[in-house]
Amino acid sequence: GRDHDTFTMQELNLLVYALMRMEHRDQEFLSVCAQRFEENAAELMLVEILNILYAFGKLDYLPLSLVETLLEEIHRRDEWDQMDPAAWSVLSYSLALNQVRYEKLMDRIAVHFCEHVREYSDQSISMLLWGLAFLNCRNH
């Protein structure tokens, strides 16, 4: 087999997503992936960042340092305005899966939802509101 460090970020992202779909939590592999994603966050596209947060969240293995690094990368690139309703929903849901609550970010998610509610699909509304409710966000 290949060494972990020979995989591209895209390949690792797909492998983690596949593990999530199979409900296979290989903590050792996830730890290696988390470290690689943190080290190479600048290479990741926005959709890859959201997929990582979602897959790690579903696998109940989301290191706080990884969350912080990936959110900082979105902030550094100022990609918040580029996020569509599905992206906001995945972000809210993924953070809630692992009980990660950043007040300013949750407020930002809620404000975006209130301003763009008609653009959200039923599934996106459910995911976003579940995330906010689960984290007990009540400001908006």
PyMOL CGO cylinders between C-alpha atoms (Angstrom):
from pymol import cmd
from pymol.cgo import CYLINDER

trace = [
    CYLINDER, 0.00, 0.00, 0.00, 0.86, 3.64, -0.27, 0.3, 1, 1, 1, 1, 1, 1,
    CYLINDER, 0.86, 3.64, -0.27, 2.26, 5.80, 2.47, 0.3, 1, 1, 1, 1, 1, 1,
    CYLINDER, 2.26, 5.80, 2.47, -0.18, 8.31, 3.92, 0.3, 1, 1, 1, 1, 1, 1,
    CYLINDER, -0.18, 8.31, 3.92, 2.03, 11.20, 2.86, 0.3, 1, 1, 1, 1, 1, 1,
    CYLINDER, 2.03, 11.20, 2.86, 1.84, 10.20, -0.82, 0.3, 1, 1, 1, 1, 1, 1,
    CYLINDER, 1.84, 10.20, -0.82, -1.90, 10.92, -1.03, 0.3, 1, 1, 1, 1, 1, 1,
    CYLINDER, -1.90, 10.92, -1.03, -3.08, 14.28, -2.32, 0.3, 1, 1, 1, 1, 1, 1,
    CYLINDER, -3.08, 14.28, -2.32, -5.50, 16.34, -0.25, 0.3, 1, 1, 1, 1, 1, 1,
    CYLINDER, -5.50, 16.34, -0.25, -8.27, 15.43, -2.67, 0.3, 1, 1, 1, 1, 1, 1,
    CYLINDER, -8.27, 15.43, -2.67, -7.53, 11.71, -2.33, 0.3, 1, 1, 1, 1, 1, 1,
    CYLINDER, -7.53, 11.71, -2.33, -7.45, 11.93, 1.46, 0.3, 1, 1, 1, 1, 1, 1,
    CYLINDER, -7.45, 11.93, 1.46, -10.71, 13.87, 1.43, 0.3, 1, 1, 1, 1, 1, 1,
    CYLINDER, -10.71, 13.87, 1.43, -12.35, 11.16, -0.68, 0.3, 1, 1, 1, 1, 1, 1,
    CYLINDER, -12.35, 11.16, -0.68, -10.97, 8.39, 1.54, 0.3, 1, 1, 1, 1, 1, 1,
    CYLINDER, -10.97, 8.39, 1.54, -12.29, 10.06, 4.70, 0.3, 1, 1, 1, 1, 1, 1,
    CYLINDER, -12.29, 10.06, 4.70, -15.66, 10.58, 3.04, 0.3, 1, 1, 1, 1, 1, 1,
    CYLINDER, -15.66, 10.58, 3.04, -15.73, 6.91, 2.01, 0.3, 1, 1, 1, 1, 1, 1,
    CYLINDER, -15.73, 6.91, 2.01, -14.92, 5.84, 5.58, 0.3, 1, 1, 1, 1, 1, 1,
    CYLINDER, -14.92, 5.84, 5.58, -17.81, 8.00, 6.76, 0.3, 1, 1, 1, 1, 1, 1,
    CYLINDER, -17.81, 8.00, 6.76, -20.20, 6.40, 4.27, 0.3, 1, 1, 1, 1, 1, 1,
    CYLINDER, -20.20, 6.40, 4.27, -19.09, 2.94, 5.43, 0.3, 1, 1, 1, 1, 1, 1,
    CYLINDER, -19.09, 2.94, 5.43, -19.38, 4.08, 9.07, 0.3, 1, 1, 1, 1, 1, 1,
    CYLINDER, -19.38, 4.08, 9.07, -15.81, 2.90, 9.62, 0.3, 1, 1, 1, 1, 1, 1,
    CYLINDER, -15.81, 2.90, 9.62, -14.00, 4.97, 12.25, 0.3, 1, 1, 1, 1, 1, 1,
    CYLINDER, -14.00, 4.97, 12.25, -10.28, 4.30, 11.90, 0.3, 1, 1, 1, 1, 1, 1,
    CYLINDER, -10.28, 4.30, 11.90, -8.97, 6.72, 14.50, 0.3, 1, 1, 1, 1, 1, 1,
    CYLINDER, -8.97, 6.72, 14.50, -5.32, 6.26, 13.56, 0.3, 1, 1, 1, 1, 1, 1,
    CYLINDER, -5.32, 6.26, 13.56, -5.97, 7.05, 9.90, 0.3, 1, 1, 1, 1, 1, 1,
    CYLINDER, -5.97, 7.05, 9.90, -8.29, 9.95, 10.78, 0.3, 1, 1, 1, 1, 1, 1,
    CYLINDER, -8.29, 9.95, 10.78, -5.60, 11.40, 13.03, 0.3, 1, 1, 1, 1, 1, 1,
    CYLINDER, -5.60, 11.40, 13.03, -3.08, 11.30, 10.20, 0.3, 1, 1, 1, 1, 1, 1,
    CYLINDER, -3.08, 11.30, 10.20, -5.60, 12.87, 7.83, 0.3, 1, 1, 1, 1, 1, 1,
    CYLINDER, -5.60, 12.87, 7.83, -6.50, 15.61, 10.31, 0.3, 1, 1, 1, 1, 1, 1,
    CYLINDER, -6.50, 15.61, 10.31, -2.85, 16.52, 10.66, 0.3, 1, 1, 1, 1, 1, 1,
    CYLINDER, -2.85, 16.52, 10.66, -2.34, 16.59, 6.88, 0.3, 1, 1, 1, 1, 1, 1,
    CYLINDER, -2.34, 16.59, 6.88, -5.48, 18.71, 6.38, 0.3, 1, 1, 1, 1, 1, 1,
    CYLINDER, -5.48, 18.71, 6.38, -4.28, 21.17, 9.02, 0.3, 1, 1, 1, 1, 1, 1,
    CYLINDER, -4.28, 21.17, 9.02, -0.83, 21.41, 7.42, 0.3, 1, 1, 1, 1, 1, 1,
    CYLINDER, -0.83, 21.41, 7.42, -2.27, 21.89, 3.94, 0.3, 1, 1, 1, 1, 1, 1,
    CYLINDER, -2.27, 21.89, 3.94, -5.47, 23.85, 4.61, 0.3, 1, 1, 1, 1, 1, 1,
    CYLINDER, -5.47, 23.85, 4.61, -4.48, 26.50, 2.06, 0.3, 1, 1, 1, 1, 1, 1,
    CYLINDER, -4.48, 26.50, 2.06, -4.66, 23.87, -0.71, 0.3, 1, 1, 1, 1, 1, 1,
    CYLINDER, -4.66, 23.87, -0.71, -8.24, 22.86, 0.08, 0.3, 1, 1, 1, 1, 1, 1,
    CYLINDER, -8.24, 22.86, 0.08, -11.21, 24.18, -1.83, 0.3, 1, 1, 1, 1, 1, 1,
    CYLINDER, -11.21, 24.18, -1.83, -14.21, 25.41, 0.15, 0.3, 1, 1, 1, 1, 1, 1,
    CYLINDER, -14.21, 25.41, 0.15, -16.26, 22.32, -0.74, 0.3, 1, 1, 1, 1, 1, 1,
    CYLINDER, -16.26, 22.32, -0.74, -13.41, 20.10, 0.47, 0.3, 1, 1, 1, 1, 1, 1,
    CYLINDER, -13.41, 20.10, 0.47, -13.24, 21.96, 3.78, 0.3, 1, 1, 1, 1, 1, 1,
    CYLINDER, -13.24, 21.96, 3.78, -16.98, 21.48, 4.27, 0.3, 1, 1, 1, 1, 1, 1,
    CYLINDER, -16.98, 21.48, 4.27, -16.75, 17.79, 3.31, 0.3, 1, 1, 1, 1, 1, 1,
    CYLINDER, -16.75, 17.79, 3.31, -13.94, 17.29, 5.82, 0.3, 1, 1, 1, 1, 1, 1,
    CYLINDER, -13.94, 17.29, 5.82, -15.92, 18.93, 8.61, 0.3, 1, 1, 1, 1, 1, 1,
    CYLINDER, -15.92, 18.93, 8.61, -18.99, 16.88, 7.71, 0.3, 1, 1, 1, 1, 1, 1,
    CYLINDER, -18.99, 16.88, 7.71, -17.23, 13.52, 7.36, 0.3, 1, 1, 1, 1, 1, 1,
    CYLINDER, -17.23, 13.52, 7.36, -15.15, 13.94, 10.51, 0.3, 1, 1, 1, 1, 1, 1,
    CYLINDER, -15.15, 13.94, 10.51, -18.29, 15.07, 12.33, 0.3, 1, 1, 1, 1, 1, 1,
    CYLINDER, -18.29, 15.07, 12.33, -20.29, 12.04, 11.21, 0.3, 1, 1, 1, 1, 1, 1,
    CYLINDER, -20.29, 12.04, 11.21, -17.41, 9.80, 12.31, 0.3, 1, 1, 1, 1, 1, 1,
    CYLINDER, -17.41, 9.80, 12.31, -17.46, 11.50, 15.72, 0.3, 1, 1, 1, 1, 1, 1,
    CYLINDER, -17.46, 11.50, 15.72, -13.82, 12.43, 15.40, 0.3, 1, 1, 1, 1, 1, 1,
    CYLINDER, -13.82, 12.43, 15.40, -13.38, 16.15, 14.87, 0.3, 1, 1, 1, 1, 1, 1,
    CYLINDER, -13.38, 16.15, 14.87, -10.26, 17.55, 16.54, 0.3, 1, 1, 1, 1, 1, 1,
    CYLINDER, -10.26, 17.55, 16.54, -10.80, 21.13, 17.65, 0.3, 1, 1, 1, 1, 1, 1,
    CYLINDER, -10.80, 21.13, 17.65, -7.48, 22.18, 16.14, 0.3, 1, 1, 1, 1, 1, 1,
    CYLINDER, -7.48, 22.18, 16.14, -8.69, 20.94, 12.74, 0.3, 1, 1, 1, 1, 1, 1,
    CYLINDER, -8.69, 20.94, 12.74, -11.95, 22.86, 13.06, 0.3, 1, 1, 1, 1, 1, 1,
    CYLINDER, -11.95, 22.86, 13.06, -10.10, 26.03, 14.02, 0.3, 1, 1, 1, 1, 1, 1,
    CYLINDER, -10.10, 26.03, 14.02, -7.59, 25.69, 11.18, 0.3, 1, 1, 1, 1, 1, 1,
    CYLINDER, -7.59, 25.69, 11.18, -10.27, 25.08, 8.54, 0.3, 1, 1, 1, 1, 1, 1,
    CYLINDER, -10.27, 25.08, 8.54, -12.49, 27.92, 9.77, 0.3, 1, 1, 1, 1, 1, 1,
    CYLINDER, -12.49, 27.92, 9.77, -9.49, 30.24, 9.88, 0.3, 1, 1, 1, 1, 1, 1,
    CYLINDER, -9.49, 30.24, 9.88, -8.75, 29.29, 6.27, 0.3, 1, 1, 1, 1, 1, 1,
    CYLINDER, -8.75, 29.29, 6.27, -12.30, 30.19, 5.19, 0.3, 1, 1, 1, 1, 1, 1,
    CYLINDER, -12.30, 30.19, 5.19, -11.94, 33.47, 7.07, 0.3, 1, 1, 1, 1, 1, 1,
    CYLINDER, -11.94, 33.47, 7.07, -8.46, 34.17, 5.65, 0.3, 1, 1, 1, 1, 1, 1,
    CYLINDER, -8.46, 34.17, 5.65, -9.81, 33.77, 2.12, 0.3, 1, 1, 1, 1, 1, 1,
    CYLINDER, -9.81, 33.77, 2.12, -12.96, 35.72, 3.03, 0.3, 1, 1, 1, 1, 1, 1,
    CYLINDER, -12.96, 35.72, 3.03, -15.13, 33.02, 1.44, 0.3, 1, 1, 1, 1, 1, 1,
    CYLINDER, -15.13, 33.02, 1.44, -18.17, 33.57, 3.66, 0.3, 1, 1, 1, 1, 1, 1,
    CYLINDER, -18.17, 33.57, 3.66, -20.04, 35.47, 0.94, 0.3, 1, 1, 1, 1, 1, 1,
    CYLINDER, -20.04, 35.47, 0.94, -19.33, 32.71, -1.57, 0.3, 1, 1, 1, 1, 1, 1,
    CYLINDER, -19.33, 32.71, -1.57, -21.10, 30.09, 0.53, 0.3, 1, 1, 1, 1, 1, 1,
    CYLINDER, -21.10, 30.09, 0.53, -24.50, 28.99, -0.73, 0.3, 1, 1, 1, 1, 1, 1,
    CYLINDER, -24.50, 28.99, -0.73, -27.34, 27.86, 1.56, 0.3, 1, 1, 1, 1, 1, 1,
    CYLINDER, -27.34, 27.86, 1.56, -26.23, 24.21, 1.34, 0.3, 1, 1, 1, 1, 1, 1,
    CYLINDER, -26.23, 24.21, 1.34, -22.73, 25.16, 2.51, 0.3, 1, 1, 1, 1, 1, 1,
    CYLINDER, -22.73, 25.16, 2.51, -24.07, 27.14, 5.47, 0.3, 1, 1, 1, 1, 1, 1,
    CYLINDER, -24.07, 27.14, 5.47, -26.30, 24.19, 6.38, 0.3, 1, 1, 1, 1, 1, 1,
    CYLINDER, -26.30, 24.19, 6.38, -23.49, 21.65, 6.19, 0.3, 1, 1, 1, 1, 1, 1,
    CYLINDER, -23.49, 21.65, 6.19, -21.31, 23.91, 8.34, 0.3, 1, 1, 1, 1, 1, 1,
    CYLINDER, -21.31, 23.91, 8.34, -24.01, 24.31, 11.01, 0.3, 1, 1, 1, 1, 1, 1,
    CYLINDER, -24.01, 24.31, 11.01, -24.82, 20.59, 11.02, 0.3, 1, 1, 1, 1, 1, 1,
    CYLINDER, -24.82, 20.59, 11.02, -21.17, 19.50, 11.07, 0.3, 1, 1, 1, 1, 1, 1,
    CYLINDER, -21.17, 19.50, 11.07, -20.27, 21.71, 14.00, 0.3, 1, 1, 1, 1, 1, 1,
    CYLINDER, -20.27, 21.71, 14.00, -23.32, 20.55, 15.94, 0.3, 1, 1, 1, 1, 1, 1,
    CYLINDER, -23.32, 20.55, 15.94, -22.44, 16.87, 15.40, 0.3, 1, 1, 1, 1, 1, 1,
    CYLINDER, -22.44, 16.87, 15.40, -19.42, 17.38, 17.62, 0.3, 1, 1, 1, 1, 1, 1,
    CYLINDER, -19.42, 17.38, 17.62, -20.85, 20.08, 19.85, 0.3, 1, 1, 1, 1, 1, 1,
    CYLINDER, -20.85, 20.08, 19.85, -18.50, 22.77, 18.56, 0.3, 1, 1, 1, 1, 1, 1,
    CYLINDER, -18.50, 22.77, 18.56, -20.05, 26.17, 19.22, 0.3, 1, 1, 1, 1, 1, 1,
    CYLINDER, -20.05, 26.17, 19.22, -18.42, 29.43, 18.24, 0.3, 1, 1, 1, 1, 1, 1,
    CYLINDER, -18.42, 29.43, 18.24, -20.88, 32.15, 19.16, 0.3, 1, 1, 1, 1, 1, 1,
    CYLINDER, -20.88, 32.15, 19.16, -19.87, 34.65, 16.45, 0.3, 1, 1, 1, 1, 1, 1,
    CYLINDER, -19.87, 34.65, 16.45, -19.95, 31.97, 13.76, 0.3, 1, 1, 1, 1, 1, 1,
    CYLINDER, -19.95, 31.97, 13.76, -23.31, 30.62, 14.88, 0.3, 1, 1, 1, 1, 1, 1,
    CYLINDER, -23.31, 30.62, 14.88, -24.66, 34.19, 14.82, 0.3, 1, 1, 1, 1, 1, 1,
    CYLINDER, -24.66, 34.19, 14.82, -23.29, 34.61, 11.31, 0.3, 1, 1, 1, 1, 1, 1,
    CYLINDER, -23.29, 34.61, 11.31, -25.00, 31.38, 10.22, 0.3, 1, 1, 1, 1, 1, 1,
    CYLINDER, -25.00, 31.38, 10.22, -28.30, 32.49, 11.75, 0.3, 1, 1, 1, 1, 1, 1,
    CYLINDER, -28.30, 32.49, 11.75, -28.13, 35.96, 10.18, 0.3, 1, 1, 1, 1, 1, 1,
    CYLINDER, -28.13, 35.96, 10.18, -27.38, 34.49, 6.75, 0.3, 1, 1, 1, 1, 1, 1,
    CYLINDER, -27.38, 34.49, 6.75, -30.31, 32.12, 7.14, 0.3, 1, 1, 1, 1, 1, 1,
    CYLINDER, -30.31, 32.12, 7.14, -32.69, 34.91, 8.15, 0.3, 1, 1, 1, 1, 1, 1,
    CYLINDER, -32.69, 34.91, 8.15, -31.60, 37.08, 5.22, 0.3, 1, 1, 1, 1, 1, 1,
    CYLINDER, -31.60, 37.08, 5.22, -31.75, 34.28, 2.63, 0.3, 1, 1, 1, 1, 1, 1,
    CYLINDER, -31.75, 34.28, 2.63, -34.38, 31.88, 3.98, 0.3, 1, 1, 1, 1, 1, 1,
    CYLINDER, -34.38, 31.88, 3.98, -36.22, 31.65, 0.63, 0.3, 1, 1, 1, 1, 1, 1,
    CYLINDER, -36.22, 31.65, 0.63, -33.06, 30.34, -1.06, 0.3, 1, 1, 1, 1, 1, 1,
    CYLINDER, -33.06, 30.34, -1.06, -32.79, 27.32, 1.25, 0.3, 1, 1, 1, 1, 1, 1,
    CYLINDER, -32.79, 27.32, 1.25, -34.09, 23.88, 0.32, 0.3, 1, 1, 1, 1, 1, 1,
    CYLINDER, -34.09, 23.88, 0.32, -36.14, 21.92, 2.83, 0.3, 1, 1, 1, 1, 1, 1,
    CYLINDER, -36.14, 21.92, 2.83, -33.15, 19.72, 3.66, 0.3, 1, 1, 1, 1, 1, 1,
    CYLINDER, -33.15, 19.72, 3.66, -30.86, 22.72, 4.10, 0.3, 1, 1, 1, 1, 1, 1,
    CYLINDER, -30.86, 22.72, 4.10, -33.35, 24.36, 6.43, 0.3, 1, 1, 1, 1, 1, 1,
    CYLINDER, -33.35, 24.36, 6.43, -33.61, 21.18, 8.49, 0.3, 1, 1, 1, 1, 1, 1,
    CYLINDER, -33.61, 21.18, 8.49, -29.84, 20.73, 8.76, 0.3, 1, 1, 1, 1, 1, 1,
    CYLINDER, -29.84, 20.73, 8.76, -29.16, 24.36, 9.62, 0.3, 1, 1, 1, 1, 1, 1,
    CYLINDER, -29.16, 24.36, 9.62, -31.92, 24.66, 12.19, 0.3, 1, 1, 1, 1, 1, 1,
    CYLINDER, -31.92, 24.66, 12.19, -31.02, 21.33, 13.76, 0.3, 1, 1, 1, 1, 1, 1,
    CYLINDER, -31.02, 21.33, 13.76, -27.44, 22.55, 14.16, 0.3, 1, 1, 1, 1, 1, 1,
    CYLINDER, -27.44, 22.55, 14.16, -28.51, 25.83, 15.74, 0.3, 1, 1, 1, 1, 1, 1,
    CYLINDER, -28.51, 25.83, 15.74, -31.06, 24.13, 18.01, 0.3, 1, 1, 1, 1, 1, 1,
    CYLINDER, -31.06, 24.13, 18.01, -28.70, 21.36, 19.06, 0.3, 1, 1, 1, 1, 1, 1,
    CYLINDER, -28.70, 21.36, 19.06, -26.09, 23.95, 20.04, 0.3, 1, 1, 1, 1, 1, 1,
    CYLINDER, -26.09, 23.95, 20.04, -28.79, 25.96, 21.83, 0.3, 1, 1, 1, 1, 1, 1,
    CYLINDER, -28.79, 25.96, 21.83, -28.27, 29.09, 19.73, 0.3, 1, 1, 1, 1, 1, 1,
    CYLINDER, -28.27, 29.09, 19.73, -31.18, 31.42, 20.42, 0.3, 1, 1, 1, 1, 1, 1,
    CYLINDER, -31.18, 31.42, 20.42, -30.07, 34.91, 19.39, 0.3, 1, 1, 1, 1, 1, 1,
    CYLINDER, -30.07, 34.91, 19.39, -31.94, 35.10, 16.07, 0.3, 1, 1, 1, 1, 1, 1,
]
cmd.load_cgo(trace, "trace")
